[in-house]
Amino acid sequence: MGVINTMARKERVPRTNKSEGFSTIEVLAALFVVTIALTSLLTLFGYAISTMTLMQDLLIAKQKSREALESIYTARNTGLITFDMIQNVSASPGIFLDGYQPLKRPQGDGLIGTADDADIEELILPGPDGDLTTQGDNEVRVLTTFERQIQIDPILYADNTVNPDVRRVLVSIRYNTPMGGQDTYVVESYISRFR
């Protein structure tokens, strides 16, 4: 009996001089795609930061407009002012300033938007530790980019005569946006002579 060789014969694969890997064109194309993707991500990140700042400013505008409206209702309800005084100064005996005014703190009469208002309002934000009670690291933001207008209009009956018992109050807050424009937030309400 003879011996049978069960080992497979290895065939030789001829070698070529062609090197394997990426060509310069392929590397440049990949770099171009990565550059476009990173530029898009950076643009998106900048937009997200601007939107976050815009939302914070919108929240401030909402709060300050409602605060002004509440001060008018409170003054009427407590008898601090008469209903006839709830008008703009252009309509005597009104006490609320006409047009847009800097966002100032109330003083004296406690009403926002009158001639005796104090300095421009400040907003105190928590510092890096997130705690307002910690002194020294809180951020103070002066609201110089905000303006407020309190517009008080008479309400007319169907025959165009003035209703002496109801007025429309529009509180508008105008502020600068991070993109360089301006935005306005408006609250509309009605106030009557009666509580």
Secondary structure, DSSP 8 states (H G I E B T S, - for coil): ------S---------S---S--HHHHHHHHHHHHHHHHHHHHHHHHHHHHHHHHHHHHHHHHHHHHHHHHHHHHHHHTSS-GGGSSBTTSTT--B--S-EE-B---TT--TTBTT--SB-EEEE--TTS-TTSSSS-EEEE-TTEEEEEEEEEEE-TTS-EEEEEEEEEEEEEEE-TTS-EEEEEEEEEEES--
